[in-house]
Amino acid sequence: MLLSCLALLGFGCNKKVAPHMPIPTPQQLDWQEAELLMFIHFGINTFTDREWGDGTEDPSLFNPVKLDARQWVSIAKETGFKYIILTAKHHDGFCLWPSKYTEHSVKNSPWKDGNGDVVREFVDACHEAGIKVGLYLSPWDRNAQCYGDSPKYNQFYKNQLTELLTNYGDVAEVWFDGACGEGPNGKKQEYDWQGYFQVIRTLQPKALIAISGPDIRWVGNEDGVARETEWSVQPPHPVRHFGIKDDVWNPAECDVSIRPGWFWHEADDSKVKSLDHLLDIYYKSVGRNSVMLLNVPPNNQGLFAEEDIQRLKELRAVLDESFKVNLAAGKHVQASSVRASGKKYSAQNIADENPATFWTTHNEVTNGWLEIDFGEDIQFNVVKTEEMISLGQRVESYRIDIWNGTDWQTIKNGTTIGHKKLDRVEPVTTSKVRFVIEKARACPIIREFGLYLASNTGGGATEFHKK
């Protein structure tokens, strides 16, 4: 009888850990693990030196004579990007594929004598390289005469969605914002969001619907910066999650351009974001439970500019060097409590660099600590922590302490963790580190903990919290 009671409480047993709902779908999980996504803004604006076209552009202006989608994809893959999203149609309505529903497209351009298809070349290059495909189709179309006649335009938009989602193979992400303006007929368009979602779910059931869709939300700025407290668990949106009452898994995507604008402008060749700036964005997006969606716009030749390529390679080199050596890997770890004996939930799992393993406590325990004793002094300036988000996001507050020889000293206080939290601190030297979970929504589940000495963190390190 006593053993049965203890088992019910979770003591001395190897009880399976239940997910704390909501949790990500397999597609959302894959997207989160990718961490780095690339945006490619390319279209008629590339040739008019504008950011927003008005839909009256002459298609004859579009002529990227050296266009090479394989160059885009090769650079993206080399520098660590796992998804690429192409602007198949921006607000000007110019289509990068030969849509049969409009004349404002590549089919009326001199590029390849009107026989070209940028979307086809892009998608084929991605599929060949094993890169996930994303397509942006602007709901706002400043060229379409039926824009503002809501039923007619909604069908027009669904027709174009259908073209993109049936003719180009697997699509992993469909991206559209909520941009909306007055149409050529003087009327404002009312979008049929539920109808758009249904087209996508029917034709590409595994595709994530981003920003104005239910699967991925906009972080709220175009600086690439997430909040210090960034929950993937969100209240349902009345339109995007129509009819849903409970919280949903709705992670944030941080979009930002490598240049001042979203489209290529020759005058911006000298204004590519600095390495420090991009690193700071990385730590404030990927390092704050989000993904970094970095826009790299091809030039009017149809190629990535050398300035952009160089910066991407510099960023990749610094990230590789910064996270090459995890000082906590393989070190002995002890915990305030462990869910069960054996290796399955051991504290040691946080230092094994295996993303499939984790440490957790009994169900009723929602705080605790993990301690690593190095036996000698080490120096670090970046702390990485990861939750096992496939079982839910749980941690609400934590702190990081170091042993100063006589007492524990707090060097960082934090709130959420999620997929990944990267805390930058001033370089510290210590022989022991303690990670303290102060509050969680359910028993905490930590899969990775790492300490790194990065030569460049893009700035943003925090001062010690003095006791």
C-alpha positions as CSV (number, residue, x, y, z in Angstrom):
1,M,0.0,0.0,0.0
2,L,2.8,2.4,0.9
3,L,4.6,1.7,-2.3
4,S,1.5,2.4,-4.3
5,C,1.0,5.7,-2.6
6,L,4.6,6.7,-3.3
7,A,4.3,5.7,-6.9
8,L,1.2,7.9,-7.2
9,L,3.3,10.8,-5.9
10,G,6.0,10.1,-8.4
11,F,8.7,9.0,-5.9
12,G,11.0,6.2,-6.7
13,C,9.4,5.5,-10.1
14,N,10.3,6.1,-13.7
15,K,7.0,7.7,-14.5
16,K,6.6,9.1,-18.0
17,V,6.6,12.9,-18.2
18,A,3.3,14.3,-19.5
19,P,3.4,17.3,-21.8
20,H,2.4,20.6,-20.4
21,M,-0.1,21.9,-23.0
22,P,0.0,23.5,-25.5
23,I,3.0,22.0,-27.3
24,P,4.4,22.5,-30.8
25,T,3.4,20.5,-33.8
26,P,6.3,18.5,-35.5
27,Q,6.5,21.3,-38.1
28,Q,6.7,24.1,-35.5
29,L,9.3,22.1,-33.7
30,D,11.4,21.7,-36.9
31,W,11.1,25.4,-37.6
32,Q,12.2,26.3,-34.1
33,E,15.2,24.0,-34.3
34,A,16.2,25.6,-37.6
35,E,16.9,28.9,-35.7
36,L,18.1,30.8,-38.8
37,L,15.8,31.5,-41.7
38,M,16.5,33.7,-44.7
39,F,14.1,36.2,-46.4
40,I,14.6,37.1,-50.0
41,H,12.9,40.3,-51.1
42,F,13.2,40.4,-54.9
43,G,10.9,41.8,-57.6
44,I,10.0,44.8,-59.7
45,N,11.1,47.1,-56.8
46,T,14.7,45.8,-57.3
47,F,14.6,47.6,-60.7
48,T,12.7,50.8,-59.7
49,D,14.8,51.5,-56.6
50,R,11.7,51.6,-54.4
51,E,10.6,49.7,-51.3
52,W,6.8,49.8,-52.1
53,G,5.7,49.7,-55.7
54,D,2.3,51.1,-56.7
55,G,1.3,48.4,-59.2
56,T,1.8,50.6,-62.3
57,E,5.3,49.5,-63.1
58,D,6.2,48.3,-66.6
59,P,7.1,44.6,-66.5
60,S,9.7,45.4,-69.1
61,L,11.9,46.8,-66.3
62,F,12.4,43.3,-64.8
63,N,15.5,41.8,-66.4
64,P,17.9,40.1,-63.9
65,V,20.3,38.9,-66.7
66,K,22.5,36.9,-64.3
67,L,19.9,35.5,-62.0
68,D,21.2,32.4,-60.2
69,A,18.9,31.0,-57.5
70,R,21.5,28.3,-56.8
71,Q,23.9,31.1,-55.7
72,W,21.3,32.3,-53.2
73,V,20.7,28.9,-51.8
74,S,24.3,27.9,-51.7
75,I,25.3,30.9,-49.7
76,A,22.3,30.4,-47.4
77,K,23.2,26.8,-46.7
78,E,26.9,27.5,-46.3
79,T,26.1,30.1,-43.6
80,G,23.7,28.0,-41.7
81,F,20.2,29.0,-42.9
82,K,17.7,26.1,-43.0
83,Y,14.6,27.8,-44.5
84,I,14.4,30.5,-47.3
85,I,11.3,32.6,-47.9
86,L,10.9,34.3,-51.3
87,T,8.6,37.2,-52.0
88,A,6.7,35.6,-54.8
89,K,4.5,38.7,-54.9
90,H,4.9,41.9,-53.0
91,H,2.4,44.7,-52.5
92,D,2.9,46.0,-56.1
93,G,1.3,42.8,-57.4
94,F,4.2,41.8,-59.7
95,C,4.4,38.0,-59.8
96,L,7.7,36.2,-60.0
97,W,6.0,33.3,-61.6
98,P,3.9,33.3,-64.8
99,S,0.5,33.5,-63.1
100,K,-2.4,33.0,-65.4
101,Y,-4.5,35.4,-63.3
102,T,-2.6,38.6,-64.0
103,E,-0.5,40.2,-66.7
104,H,1.7,41.9,-64.1
105,S,4.3,39.2,-64.0
106,V,7.5,37.8,-65.3
107,K,5.7,36.5,-68.4
108,N,5.6,40.0,-69.8
109,S,9.2,40.9,-69.0
110,P,12.2,40.6,-71.3
111,W,13.9,38.2,-68.8
112,K,14.3,34.9,-70.7
113,D,12.0,36.3,-73.4
114,G,9.0,36.1,-71.0
115,N,9.6,32.4,-70.4
116,G,11.2,32.6,-67.0
117,D,9.9,31.6,-63.7
118,V,11.8,32.8,-60.6
119,V,9.7,30.8,-58.2
120,R,10.5,27.6,-60.2
121,E,14.3,28.3,-60.1
122,F,14.2,29.2,-56.5
123,V,12.2,26.1,-55.4
124,D,14.2,23.7,-57.5
125,A,17.5,25.1,-56.0
126,C,16.1,24.8,-52.4
127,H,14.9,21.2,-53.0
128,E,18.2,20.2,-54.5
129,A,20.1,21.6,-51.5
130,G,17.8,20.2,-48.8
131,I,16.6,23.7,-47.8
132,K,13.0,24.2,-46.7
133,V,10.9,26.4,-49.0
134,G,8.9,29.4,-47.9
135,L,6.8,31.7,-50.1
136,Y,5.5,35.2,-49.4
137,L,2.3,36.2,-51.2
138,S,1.2,39.7,-50.3
139,P,-2.6,39.9,-49.6
140,W,-2.4,43.6,-50.6
141,D,-2.2,43.8,-54.4
142,R,-2.0,47.4,-55.8
143,N,-2.2,46.2,-59.4
144,A,-5.3,44.0,-59.2
145,Q,-8.3,46.0,-60.4
146,C,-10.6,43.7,-58.4
147,Y,-8.9,44.6,-55.1
148,G,-11.6,46.1,-52.9
149,D,-14.3,44.0,-54.4
150,S,-13.9,41.6,-51.6
151,P,-15.5,38.4,-52.9
152,K,-13.9,38.7,-56.3
153,Y,-10.5,39.6,-55.0
154,N,-10.5,36.8,-52.4
155,Q,-11.1,34.3,-55.1
156,F,-8.3,35.9,-57.2
157,Y,-6.0,35.6,-54.2
158,K,-7.0,31.9,-53.6
159,N,-6.4,31.2,-57.2
160,Q,-2.8,32.5,-57.0
161,L,-2.3,30.6,-53.7
162,T,-3.4,27.5,-55.5
163,E,-0.9,28.0,-58.3
164,L,2.0,28.4,-55.8
165,L,0.9,25.5,-53.7
166,T,0.2,22.9,-56.4
167,N,2.9,23.6,-59.0
168,Y,6.1,23.8,-57.0
169,G,6.4,20.8,-54.7
170,D,6.7,20.9,-51.0
171,V,6.3,24.3,-49.3
172,A,7.2,24.5,-45.6
173,E,6.1,28.0,-44.8
174,V,3.5,30.4,-46.3
175,W,4.2,34.0,-45.2
176,F,1.7,36.8,-45.4
177,D,1.3,40.0,-43.5
178,G,-1.9,42.0,-42.9
179,A,-1.0,44.9,-45.2
180,C,-4.3,46.4,-46.5
181,G,-5.1,49.5,-48.4
182,E,-7.6,51.1,-50.8
183,G,-7.9,49.4,-54.1
184,P,-8.0,50.9,-57.6
185,N,-11.8,50.9,-57.3
186,G,-11.6,53.1,-54.1
187,K,-12.7,50.3,-51.8
188,K,-10.8,48.7,-48.9
189,Q,-10.4,44.9,-49.1
190,E,-11.8,42.5,-46.5
191,Y,-9.6,39.5,-46.5
192,D,-11.1,36.0,-46.2
193,W,-8.5,34.7,-43.8
194,Q,-10.3,31.5,-43.0
195,G,-10.7,30.8,-46.7
196,Y,-7.0,31.4,-47.3
197,F,-6.0,29.1,-44.4
198,Q,-8.3,26.3,-45.8
199,V,-6.6,26.5,-49.2
200,I,-3.2,26.1,-47.6
201,R,-4.3,23.3,-45.2
202,T,-5.8,21.4,-48.2
203,L,-2.9,21.8,-50.6
204,Q,0.1,21.9,-48.3
205,P,-1.2,20.4,-45.0
206,K,2.3,20.5,-43.4
207,A,3.0,24.1,-44.3
208,L,3.3,26.6,-41.5
209,I,1.2,29.7,-41.9
210,A,3.1,32.7,-40.7
211,I,2.4,36.2,-39.4
212,S,-1.2,36.6,-40.4
213,G,-1.7,32.9,-39.9
214,P,-2.2,30.7,-36.9
215,D,1.2,28.9,-36.7
216,I,3.8,31.6,-36.4
217,R,3.4,35.2,-35.1
218,W,5.3,38.4,-35.9
219,V,7.5,39.5,-33.0
220,G,6.2,43.0,-33.3
221,N,9.1,44.9,-34.9
222,E,11.4,44.8,-37.9
223,D,14.6,45.1,-35.8
224,G,14.9,41.4,-35.3
225,V,14.5,41.7,-31.5
226,A,12.4,39.5,-29.3
227,R,11.4,40.3,-25.7
228,E,13.4,39.3,-22.7
229,T,10.2,37.4,-21.7
230,E,9.1,35.6,-24.8
231,W,6.4,32.9,-24.5
232,S,5.6,30.6,-27.3
233,V,2.4,29.9,-25.4
234,Q,-0.1,32.6,-26.3
235,P,-3.8,33.4,-26.0
236,P,-5.7,32.5,-29.2
237,H,-6.1,35.3,-31.8
238,P,-9.8,35.9,-32.6
239,V,-9.2,35.6,-36.4
240,R,-6.2,33.4,-36.7
241,H,-7.4,30.9,-34.1
242,F,-11.1,31.3,-34.8
243,G,-13.2,29.2,-32.5
244,I,-10.3,28.2,-30.2
245,K,-10.7,29.1,-26.5
246,D,-7.5,27.6,-24.9
247,D,-4.0,28.9,-25.2
248,V,-2.1,27.9,-28.4
249,W,1.5,27.3,-29.4
250,N,2.3,30.4,-31.4
251,P,6.1,31.2,-31.4
252,A,7.6,34.4,-32.6
253,E,9.6,35.1,-35.8
254,C,12.0,38.0,-35.8
255,D,12.3,39.6,-39.2
256,V,15.1,42.0,-40.0
257,S,17.0,43.1,-43.1
258,I,20.8,42.9,-43.5
259,R,20.4,46.3,-45.2
260,P,18.5,49.5,-44.3
261,G,15.7,48.5,-46.7
262,W,14.1,45.2,-47.7
263,F,14.9,45.4,-51.4
264,W,18.3,45.9,-52.9
265,H,19.4,49.5,-53.6
266,E,22.8,50.3,-54.9
267,A,23.2,53.2,-52.5
268,D,22.9,50.7,-49.6
269,D,25.9,48.6,-50.6
270,S,28.0,50.5,-48.1
271,K,25.3,50.3,-45.4
272,V,25.2,46.6,-44.7
273,K,24.7,45.9,-41.0
274,S,27.9,45.5,-39.1
275,L,29.0,42.1,-37.7
276,D,28.4,43.4,-34.1
277,H,24.9,44.5,-35.0
278,L,24.0,41.1,-36.6
279,L,25.5,39.3,-33.6
280,D,23.4,41.4,-31.2
281,I,20.3,40.5,-33.3
282,Y,21.2,36.8,-33.1
283,Y,21.4,36.9,-29.3
284,K,18.1,38.9,-29.1
285,S,16.2,36.6,-31.4
286,V,17.6,33.0,-31.4
287,G,18.8,33.7,-27.9
288,R,15.3,34.7,-26.8
289,N,13.2,31.7,-27.8
290,S,12.6,33.0,-31.3
291,V,14.0,32.5,-34.8
292,M,16.0,35.0,-36.8
293,L,14.5,35.7,-40.2
294,L,17.3,37.7,-42.0
295,N,16.5,39.4,-45.3
296,V,19.2,39.3,-48.0
297,P,18.0,41.0,-51.2
298,P,19.5,40.0,-54.6
299,N,20.7,42.9,-56.7
300,N,19.4,43.9,-60.2
301,Q,21.6,41.2,-61.8
302,G,19.8,38.6,-59.8
303,L,22.7,37.8,-57.4
304,F,23.5,38.4,-53.8
305,A,25.8,41.4,-53.5
306,E,29.4,40.6,-52.4
307,E,29.0,42.9,-49.4
308,D,26.1,40.8,-48.1
309,I,27.9,37.5,-48.7
310,Q,31.0,38.7,-46.8
311,R,28.9,39.7,-43.8
312,L,27.0,36.4,-43.8
313,K,30.3,34.5,-43.8
314,E,31.7,36.6,-41.0
315,L,28.6,36.0,-38.9
316,R,28.8,32.2,-39.5
317,A,32.5,32.1,-38.6
318,V,32.0,34.0,-35.3
319,L,29.0,31.8,-34.3
320,D,30.9,28.6,-35.1
321,E,33.9,29.8,-33.0
322,S,31.8,31.1,-30.2
323,F,29.9,27.9,-29.6
324,K,32.6,25.4,-30.5
325,V,33.6,24.6,-27.0
326,N,31.0,24.0,-24.3
327,L,32.9,24.3,-21.0
328,A,30.1,22.4,-19.2
329,A,30.1,19.4,-21.5
330,G,30.8,16.2,-19.7
331,K,31.2,17.8,-16.3
332,H,29.7,16.4,-13.2
333,V,26.2,17.9,-12.4
334,Q,24.2,17.6,-9.3
335,A,20.6,18.7,-8.8
336,S,18.3,19.7,-6.0
337,S,16.1,16.7,-7.0
338,V,15.6,14.2,-9.8
339,R,12.4,12.6,-11.0
340,A,13.7,9.1,-10.8
341,S,16.9,7.1,-10.4
342,G,18.9,6.0,-13.4
343,K,19.9,7.9,-16.5
344,K,16.5,8.8,-18.0
345,Y,16.0,12.0,-16.1
346,S,19.5,12.5,-14.6
347,A,21.0,15.9,-14.0
348,Q,23.9,14.7,-16.0
349,N,21.8,14.9,-19.1
350,I,22.0,18.7,-19.3
351,A,25.8,18.4,-20.0
352,D,25.8,15.5,-22.4
353,E,25.1,17.7,-25.5
354,N,22.4,15.2,-26.6
355,P,19.2,17.1,-27.5
356,A,17.1,14.0,-26.9
357,T,17.9,13.8,-23.2
358,F,16.8,16.0,-20.3
359,W,16.7,16.5,-16.6
360,T,13.4,16.9,-14.7
361,T,11.9,16.8,-11.3
362,H,8.8,15.1,-9.8
363,N,5.4,16.5,-11.1
364,E,4.7,18.5,-8.0
365,V,8.2,20.2,-7.9
366,T,8.2,23.5,-9.8
367,N,11.6,24.9,-8.8
368,G,15.1,23.6,-8.1
369,W,18.7,24.0,-9.0
370,L,21.5,22.4,-11.1
371,E,25.1,22.8,-10.0
372,I,28.3,22.1,-11.9
373,D,31.6,21.9,-10.0
374,F,34.5,22.2,-12.4
375,G,37.2,21.5,-9.8
376,E,39.2,24.4,-11.3
377,D,38.6,28.0,-12.4
378,I,37.0,28.5,-15.8
379,Q,36.1,31.7,-17.6
380,F,32.9,32.3,-19.6
381,N,30.7,35.1,-20.9
382,V,27.7,33.3,-22.5
383,V,25.3,30.9,-20.8
384,K,23.0,28.7,-23.0
385,T,19.9,27.1,-21.5
386,E,17.3,25.0,-23.4
387,E,14.0,23.6,-22.3
388,M,12.5,20.4,-23.9
389,I,9.8,22.3,-25.7
390,S,8.3,19.2,-27.3
391,L,6.9,18.8,-23.8
392,G,5.9,22.4,-23.4
393,Q,7.4,25.7,-22.2
394,R,7.5,25.8,-18.4
395,V,10.1,28.1,-16.8
396,E,8.9,31.5,-15.6
397,S,11.9,32.8,-13.8
398,Y,15.5,31.7,-13.1
399,R,18.9,33.0,-12.0
400,I,22.5,32.1,-12.7
401,D,24.9,32.1,-9.8
402,I,28.7,31.7,-9.6
403,W,30.8,30.7,-6.6
404,N,33.1,33.5,-5.6
405,G,35.1,31.5,-3.1
406,T,32.9,32.1,0.0
407,D,29.4,32.5,-1.3
408,W,27.1,32.3,-4.3
409,Q,26.9,35.5,-6.4
410,T,24.1,36.1,-8.9
411,I,25.3,37.3,-12.3
412,K,22.0,37.0,-14.2
413,N,18.3,37.0,-13.5
414,G,16.0,35.8,-16.2
415,T,12.4,34.9,-17.0
416,T,11.5,32.6,-19.9
417,I,13.7,30.1,-21.6
418,G,11.8,28.1,-24.2
419,H,13.8,26.5,-27.1
420,K,16.9,28.5,-26.3
421,K,18.0,31.3,-24.0
422,L,21.5,32.9,-24.5
423,D,22.5,35.1,-21.6
424,R,25.5,37.4,-22.2
425,V,27.5,38.4,-19.1
426,E,30.7,40.2,-18.5
427,P,33.5,37.6,-18.5
428,V,33.6,35.8,-15.2
429,T,36.0,33.4,-13.6
430,T,34.7,30.7,-11.2
431,S,35.0,27.1,-10.2
432,K,31.3,26.4,-9.7
433,V,28.1,27.5,-11.5
434,R,24.6,27.1,-10.3
435,F,21.4,27.4,-12.4
436,V,18.4,28.1,-10.2
437,I,14.9,27.7,-11.4
438,E,12.8,30.0,-9.2
439,K,9.3,29.4,-10.7
440,A,7.8,27.2,-13.4
441,R,4.3,26.5,-14.7
442,A,4.9,22.7,-14.3
443,C,7.9,20.6,-13.3
444,P,10.9,22.1,-15.2
445,I,12.5,20.1,-18.0
446,I,16.0,21.2,-19.0
447,R,17.6,19.5,-21.9
448,E,20.8,21.5,-22.4
449,F,23.0,23.8,-20.3
450,G,26.2,25.3,-21.8
451,L,28.9,27.8,-20.9
452,Y,31.0,29.5,-23.5
453,L,33.8,32.0,-23.8
454,A,32.9,33.9,-27.0
455,S,35.4,36.4,-28.5
456,N,32.6,38.6,-29.8
457,T,29.1,38.7,-28.5
458,G,28.0,41.8,-30.3
459,G,27.8,43.8,-27.1
460,G,24.9,43.6,-24.7
461,A,26.6,41.8,-21.8
462,T,25.0,42.4,-18.4
463,E,26.7,43.6,-15.2
464,F,26.7,41.4,-12.1
465,H,23.7,41.5,-9.8
466,K,25.5,42.3,-6.5
467,K,24.2,40.6,-3.4
